[in-house]
Amino acid sequence: MAWFYLLFAGVLEIAWAFAMKQSDGFTKRVPTAVTLAALVGSLVFLALALKSLPLGIAYTVWTGIGALGALAVGVLLLGEPLHALKAGAAAMILGGLVLLKAAS
C-alpha cells in the first residue's frame, strides 16, 4: 500500500506544480486553491508512504515522479520544447527511479 500512497503523492505533486503555473503567481483564485489542496494532499500521502518506506527511497521517488511529470505536462500541455538532451536527462531520472524501486 505504501507504494500506492507514494505514487498518488507524486501525481498530486504534478498537479500542484501545474496548478501553480496556472495561478499566475498566485493571482488567480481557483488555480491557487488547487495548488494548495494538491500540495497538502501530496504531503499527506507522502507521510503515509513514509510509515513503511525508507526516507531516502520515498523522497527521491516522490520528487522524481514530480520532476518527470512536470516535464511531461510542460511538453504535452504547455508546448514547452523537448530536445534530445532533455529527453536523455529524463530517461536517466526514470532509470534511477527504477533502480531505487528494485533496491528496496
Buried (B, 14 or more C-beta within 10 A) or exposed (E): EBBEBBBBBBBBBBBBBBBBBBBEEEEBEEBBEBBBBBBEBBBBBBEBBBEEBEEEBBBBBBBBBBBBBBBBBBBEEEEEEEEEEBEEBBEEBBEEBEEBEEEE
